[in-house]
Amino acid sequence: MSQTPPIKPKTIKDIEPKRMKMPEQPPDVRNKNFKEVALGFNEALALKESDRCIQCKKPACISGCPVGIDIPGFIKAVAEKNYQMAYDIILASDLLPAVTGRVCPQESQCEAVCIVGKRLEPVAIGRLERFVADYAMEHDLYKIPEIKPRGIKVAMIGSGPGGLTCAADCARAGLTVTIFEALHVAGGVLKYGIPEFRLPNALVDKEIENLRKMGVEILVDKIVGKIFTIPMLLNEMGYKAVFIGTGAGFPKFMGINGEGLNGVMSANEFLTRVNLMTGNMFPRMDTPVGMGKRVATIGAGNTAMDSSRTALRMGAEKSYIVYRRTEHESPARKEELHHAIEEGVEFLWLNNPVEILGEKGWVKGMKCIKMELGEPDESGRRSPVPVPGSEFELDVDTVIYALGTKANPVIASTTPGLKTNKWGYIEVDPETQMTSIPGVFAGGDIVTGSATVILAMGAGRKAARGILKHLDLA
C-alpha cells in the first residue's frame, strides 16, 4: 500500500519576494480629512501575504514581539482561513490587536527578525494582525474567557496600553480588577495622543469594551494622588496590589525666549484638543484649538509627524517640521515619515529654533539657526553643531513642541517610600515590575520615559505575572 509523500517544507524560493501593498487613501485626499489613511488588507491580500510565511522551525518573530504573540501560529490560521483561531491565538497575548496592528513599530521588532526578511521583504506581520482584528470585530468573534473568581481586588492606575494589558491578564487569572482613569474616557494615549487617521477612536473603544465584558471595572475622572492615594487604595479601600501605568505626560520645552506667547503649545495639548475633545469640529463642538495658518512643529518623532499632519487637516497653509538633525536620525517610523512627506509637510532638516518671535502677545515668527553634524557623542549619534552666522526667520504663527515628555510627579509626591530616579521615573524590579513598595507595580512610560504602545503592553504583561507571584497565585 503506497504512502502519501510528506509535504515539502516551504522555502523562500517558493514565495513572493515582496510583501502585499497596503491600500491607502490618495495623499491629496487624505490630508484634508481625518479618515484612516491605511485602508487595510482585504481577504485576498491577507491570504497572499500569509502564504509568504515559511513557518520556520525556530521563529525569531515571537521573541521579537514584546508581548510574545505566537506569530507563525496565527498566520498559519489565516492561511487556512480559520480566522477565529487566528484571533484567539493573538488574543491570548494581546487584548488590543486592532491597535497594535496599526501603531506597533513592527519594522523594528517582529518583522526586523523575520527569517524571510534576511533575503526578501519580511512578512507583513502587523498588516496581517490588523486584518485579523478587523475581521474579528466585523464578525463578532470575541469570546468571553471562562474566569474563576478568586475574590481578590487589584487596582490599575491609568487606562493606557500598560494598564489595559495588565488588567486583562489579571482578570483572566480571576482577580477583581478596577481601573482608575484621570480623564473622562478610557484609553489613555491611545485616545488623546494618536490621531483618528492613524487609529480610529471607535476601534479603541471596541477593544476596551472587551475588557469590560471580562468583568473589569473602569472608573473615569479619578485622579489618584488628588482624590485618593495609593496608600489609601492598599489600606482603607482593600486592594491587594496596584499597577501604576500613568504614562509620562509632562511636555518638554527648550527654554528659549517666546515660549510663553499665545500660539505656542505642546503636542500633547494640540493633539488632545483635536483627538479627544473634537477640536477639529469647532465651532460645532465647544473646543477651540487655537491654531493659525502657518505651523512649525519642533521635533521629528511619531508625535511630531502626528502634529504636523493634523495641522494640515485642520487647514494649515504651511506645516513645517523643524529638526536639528537629518532625516536619517529622525526617530519616527518610516511609514509615518513617508506619509507626512506625501501629504505635503515641509521638512527643515538641520535647523534649530533659537527664539520664538511675538507681537502683541502672539507668535509672529521663529528664529532658527542652521546646524551641521559634528563628531559622534556617547550614544554614537553625531551631535548637531550650530553654523555661525546662519540665523534666519521662519514666518509662522503657531509653534508646536514635540520633543518628548517627562514624568508627572503627582503619584510619586503622594506615595511615601516610592523610589524614583533623577528624572522622576519610577524605579522597578526588571523581572517583576514591582516598585520599592511591596504590592505596588509600575510599567510603561512612567518607568522607561517616552516609548511605544507595545513596550508598555509588554511591561503590563510582566507586571501581571509579578502581581500573581506576589499574591502567591502564580
C-alpha positions in Angstrom: 0.0 0.0 0.0 1.6 3.3 -1.1 2.0 6.1 1.4 1.4 9.8 0.8 4.7 11.5 0.4 5.5 14.1 3.1 4.7 17.7 2.3 7.9 19.5 1.3 8.6 22.4 3.7 8.2 25.8 2.1 11.3 27.9 1.5 11.9 31.5 0.4 12.3 30.2 -3.1 8.6 29.3 -3.1 7.2 32.7 -2.0 6.6 36.2 -3.4 9.7 38.3 -2.8 7.7 41.5 -2.0 5.0 41.9 0.6 1.5 42.9 -0.4 1.0 46.6 -0.8 -1.3 48.3 1.7 -4.2 50.1 0.1 -4.3 53.8 1.1 -6.2 57.0 0.6 -4.5 59.2 -2.0 -2.3 61.8 -0.3 -4.1 64.9 -1.8 -7.4 63.5 -0.5 -6.4 62.2 3.0 -4.6 65.4 4.0 -8.0 67.1 4.1 -9.8 64.5 6.2 -9.5 62.5 9.4 -10.5 59.2 7.9 -8.0 56.4 8.3 -5.0 56.6 5.9 -4.3 52.9 5.5 -7.4 51.0 4.4 -6.3 47.5 5.5 -5.9 44.2 3.6 -8.9 42.5 2.1 -9.1 38.8 2.4 -7.4 38.1 -0.9 -4.4 40.3 0.1 -4.3 38.7 3.6 -4.2 35.2 2.1 -1.4 36.1 -0.3 0.6 37.7 2.5 0.1 34.8 4.9 1.4 32.5 2.2 4.7 34.3 2.4 5.3 33.0 5.9 7.5 29.8 5.6 6.7 28.6 9.2 10.3 28.3 10.1 11.3 25.9 12.9 12.9 28.5 15.1 10.7 31.6 14.7 12.6 34.7 15.9 9.5 36.8 15.4 7.9 35.5 18.7 10.8 36.7 20.8 10.8 39.9 18.8 7.3 40.7 19.9 7.2 42.5 23.3 4.0 40.6 24.3 5.1 37.3 22.8 2.3 36.6 20.2 2.5 33.2 18.5 3.0 34.9 15.2 3.6 31.7 13.0 0.5 30.2 14.6 -1.9 33.0 13.8 -0.5 33.4 10.3 -0.9 29.7 9.6 -4.6 30.0 10.8 -5.1 32.9 8.4 -3.7 30.9 5.5 -6.2 28.2 6.4 -9.0 30.8 6.6 -9.5 29.9 10.2 -10.0 33.5 11.4 -11.5 32.5 14.7 -8.4 30.5 15.6 -6.1 33.3 14.3 -7.9 35.8 16.6 -7.9 33.6 19.6 -4.1 33.0 19.2 -3.4 36.7 19.1 -5.9 37.5 21.9 -4.0 35.1 24.2 -1.1 37.6 24.3 -2.6 40.9 23.1 -6.0 42.2 24.1 -5.6 45.2 21.6 -4.7 43.7 18.2 -6.6 46.3 16.2 -4.4 48.9 18.0 -1.1 47.2 17.8 -1.7 46.1 14.2 -1.9 49.8 13.4 0.6 51.6 15.6 3.2 49.0 16.7 6.6 49.5 15.1 6.8 46.0 13.7 9.7 47.0 11.4 12.0 47.3 14.4 10.6 44.3 16.3 9.0 41.1 15.0 9.5 42.0 11.3 13.1 43.1 12.0 14.0 39.5 12.9 11.7 37.7 10.4 13.7 34.9 8.7 12.1 35.8 5.3 13.4 39.4 5.7 17.0 38.2 5.6 16.7 37.6 1.9 13.5 39.2 0.8 11.0 41.7 2.2 9.8 40.5 5.7 6.3 39.1 6.2 3.9 42.0 6.8 3.0 40.7 10.3 1.4 43.9 11.5 -0.8 44.2 8.5 -2.0 40.6 9.0 -2.6 41.2 12.7 -4.8 44.2 11.8 -6.7 42.2 9.2 -7.5 39.5 11.8 -8.6 42.1 14.4 -10.8 44.0 11.9 -12.3 40.8 10.7 -13.0 39.7 14.3 -14.8 43.0 15.0 -16.8 42.8 11.9 -17.9 39.2 12.5 -18.2 39.5 16.3 -15.6 36.8 17.1 -14.7 37.9 20.6 -15.5 35.1 23.2 -15.5 35.9 26.9 -13.0 33.6 28.5 -14.1 31.4 31.4 -12.9 33.0 34.6 -12.9 31.5 38.1 -13.2 34.5 40.5 -10.7 34.5 43.4 -12.2 37.3 45.4 -9.0 39.4 45.4 -9.1 43.1 44.4 -6.3 44.8 42.4 -6.2 48.3 41.0 -4.8 49.8 37.8 -3.9 53.5 37.7 -4.3 54.7 34.1 -6.1 53.1 31.2 -3.4 53.4 28.6 -1.9 50.3 26.9 0.1 49.2 30.0 -2.9 49.4 32.4 -5.3 47.8 30.0 -2.9 44.9 29.3 -2.1 44.3 33.0 -5.8 44.4 33.8 -6.6 41.8 31.1 -4.1 39.3 32.4 -5.1 39.9 36.0 -8.8 39.5 35.1 -8.1 36.2 33.2 -6.4 34.9 36.4 -9.6 35.6 38.3 -8.7 38.8 40.1 -11.3 41.5 40.6 -9.8 44.5 38.6 -10.7 48.2 38.8 -9.0 50.7 36.5 -8.8 54.4 37.7 -8.6 56.8 34.8 -7.9 60.5 35.3 -9.6 61.6 32.0 -13.3 61.4 31.2 -12.8 58.5 28.8 -10.7 55.3 28.9 -7.8 54.6 26.6 -5.0 57.0 27.7 -2.5 57.9 25.0 -4.5 55.7 22.5 -7.3 58.2 22.7 -5.6 61.6 23.3 -2.3 61.1 21.6 -2.8 59.3 18.3 -4.9 60.9 15.6 -8.0 59.3 14.1 -6.3 59.0 10.7 -3.9 56.5 12.3 -6.0 54.9 15.0 -9.8 55.5 14.9 -11.3 56.1 18.3 -14.1 53.7 17.7 -11.7 50.8 17.4 -10.0 51.6 20.7 -13.5 51.8 22.3 -14.5 48.4 20.9 -11.3 46.7 22.2 -11.7 48.3 25.6 -15.3 47.1 25.7 -13.9 43.5 25.5 -12.2 44.2 28.8 -15.4 45.3 30.4 -17.0 42.0 29.2 -14.4 40.2 31.2 -15.7 42.0 34.3 -13.1 44.8 34.6 -14.5 47.9 36.1 -13.3 51.2 34.6 -13.8 54.4 36.6 -13.1 57.7 34.8 -12.5 61.2 36.2 -10.4 59.6 39.1 -7.1 61.3 39.7 -5.1 59.1 42.0 -2.9 61.4 44.1 -5.6 64.0 44.3 -8.9 62.3 45.1 -7.3 59.4 47.0 -3.8 58.0 47.2 -2.0 54.6 46.7 -1.7 54.1 50.5 -5.5 54.5 50.7 -6.0 52.0 47.9 -3.9 49.4 49.7 -5.4 50.1 53.1 -8.9 51.6 53.5 -10.1 50.5 50.0 -8.9 46.9 50.3 -6.8 46.5 47.1 -4.1 43.8 47.5 -1.9 45.2 44.6 -1.7 48.3 42.5 -0.2 48.8 39.0 0.9 52.3 38.0 0.5 52.9 34.3 0.1 56.7 34.2 2.5 57.4 31.3 4.7 60.4 31.2 2.5 63.3 30.2 4.5 66.4 31.1 5.7 68.1 27.9 9.3 69.2 27.3 10.2 72.7 26.1 13.5 74.2 25.1 13.6 77.2 27.4 14.1 79.8 24.7 12.6 83.3 24.6 9.0 83.5 23.4 7.7 80.2 24.7 5.0 82.0 26.7 3.4 83.6 23.7 -0.1 82.7 22.5 0.2 80.3 19.7 2.9 78.1 21.4 1.7 74.8 22.7 2.9 71.2 23.4 2.0 68.4 21.0 0.1 66.8 23.9 -2.2 69.8 24.2 -2.7 70.2 20.5 -3.4 66.5 19.9 -5.7 66.2 22.9 -7.7 69.2 21.8 -8.2 67.6 18.4 -8.3 63.9 19.1 -10.1 63.7 22.5 -12.0 67.0 22.6 -13.1 67.0 18.9 -11.5 70.4 18.2 -11.5 69.6 14.5 -15.3 70.1 14.6 -15.1 73.6 16.1 -17.4 75.7 16.2 -19.9 72.9 16.0 -18.2 71.5 19.1 -17.0 73.7 22.0 -13.2 73.1 21.9 -11.2 75.8 20.1 -7.7 74.6 19.0 -6.1 78.0 18.6 -4.0 77.0 15.5 -3.0 79.5 12.9 -2.3 79.1 9.2 1.5 78.6 9.3 2.5 75.9 11.8 6.0 74.8 12.8 6.4 71.6 14.8 9.7 71.1 16.6 10.9 67.5 16.7 10.8 64.6 14.2 9.4 61.6 16.1 6.0 60.0 15.6 4.3 62.6 17.7 5.8 65.4 15.6 4.5 63.6 12.4 1.1 63.3 14.0 1.1 67.0 14.9 2.2 68.3 11.5 -0.1 66.0 9.6 -3.0 67.0 11.9 -2.2 70.7 11.3 -2.7 70.1 7.5 -6.0 68.5 8.1 -7.0 71.5 10.3 -6.4 73.9 7.4 -2.8 74.9 7.8 -1.4 76.6 4.7 2.1 75.6 5.7 3.1 72.8 8.1 6.8 72.6 8.8 8.9 70.1 10.7 12.0 71.7 12.3 14.6 69.3 13.4 18.2 69.8 14.4 19.5 66.6 12.8 18.9 64.9 9.4 16.2 62.7 8.1 18.5 59.7 8.8 18.4 60.5 12.5 14.6 61.0 12.7 13.1 58.7 15.3 9.8 58.5 13.5 8.6 55.3 11.9 9.5 55.2 8.2 5.9 54.8 7.3 4.8 57.9 9.3 7.7 59.9 7.8 6.8 58.8 4.3 3.1 59.6 4.8 4.0 63.1 6.1 6.2 63.8 3.1 3.4 62.6 0.7 0.8 64.8 2.4 2.8 68.0 2.0 4.6 68.5 5.3 7.7 70.6 4.6 10.9 69.4 6.4 13.6 71.8 7.6 16.4 69.3 8.5 19.5 70.5 10.3 17.8 73.6 11.7 17.2 74.5 15.4 15.0 77.2 16.9 16.7 79.8 19.0 13.8 82.2 19.7 10.1 82.5 19.1 9.2 86.0 17.9 6.0 87.7 19.0 3.8 90.8 18.5 1.1 91.9 21.0 1.4 88.6 22.8 1.0 86.4 19.8 3.5 84.3 17.7 4.6 86.1 14.6 7.7 84.0 13.6 10.5 81.8 14.8 14.2 82.5 14.6 16.3 79.4 13.7 19.9 78.6 13.1 21.3 76.1 10.6 23.1 73.1 12.1 25.7 70.6 10.9 26.6 67.2 12.3 29.8 67.1 14.3 31.6 64.2 15.9 29.6 61.2 17.4 28.5 61.6 21.1 28.4 58.9 23.8 25.3 57.4 22.2 27.1 57.0 18.8 25.0 59.7 17.2 26.7 62.7 15.6 25.9 65.8 17.6 24.4 68.8 15.8 26.6 71.9 15.9 25.3 75.5 15.1 26.7 77.1 11.9 27.8 80.6 12.9 26.0 83.5 11.2 23.3 81.2 9.7 20.3 82.6 11.6 17.1 83.2 9.7 13.4 83.9 10.5 10.6 81.4 9.7 7.2 83.0 9.0 4.9 81.1 11.3 2.0 81.9 13.7 1.9 78.6 15.6 4.6 76.6 17.2 4.1 73.0 18.5 6.7 71.3 20.7 7.0 67.6 20.1 10.3 67.0 22.0 9.0 64.2 24.2 7.6 64.2 27.6 8.7 63.7 31.2 7.2 62.1 34.4 4.2 63.7 36.1 5.1 64.0 39.8 1.6 63.6 41.3 1.8 59.9 42.1 5.4 60.0 43.4 4.7 63.0 45.6 1.7 61.4 47.3 3.2 57.9 47.8 5.7 57.8 50.7 8.6 55.4 50.0 8.1 55.2 46.2 11.6 55.4 44.7 12.1 57.4 41.5 15.3 58.2 39.6 16.7 61.7 39.0 14.3 62.3 36.1 11.2 61.4 38.2 10.6 58.0 36.6 9.6 55.1 38.9 12.2 52.5 39.7 11.1 48.9 39.4 12.5 45.4 39.6 13.1 44.5 35.9 11.9 40.9 36.5 8.6 41.6 38.1 7.9 45.4 37.6 7.5 45.8 41.4 8.4 49.2 42.8 10.2 49.9 46.1 6.8 49.4 47.8 5.7 45.7 48.1 2.5 45.2 46.2 2.9 48.3 44.1 4.0 47.7 40.5 4.6 50.1 37.6 5.3 49.9 33.8 5.2 51.9 30.6 6.4 55.4 30.1 6.3 56.3 33.8 9.2 53.8 34.2 11.0 54.0 30.8 10.2 57.5 29.7 8.6 58.0 26.3 8.4 54.7 24.4 6.0 52.7 22.3 2.5 51.3 22.9 3.7 47.7 22.6 6.5 48.1 25.0 4.1 49.5 27.6 1.9 46.5 26.9 4.9 44.2 27.4 5.5 45.8 30.8 1.8 45.4 31.7 2.0 41.7 31.0 5.2 41.3 33.0 3.6 43.3 35.9 0.6 41.0 35.9 2.9 38.0 36.3 4.6 39.9 39.1 1.3 40.6 40.8 0.2 37.0 40.6 3.5 35.9 42.1 3.3 38.5 44.9 -0.2 37.2 45.7 1.1 33.6 45.7 -1.2 32.7 42.8 1.5 32.1 40.1 
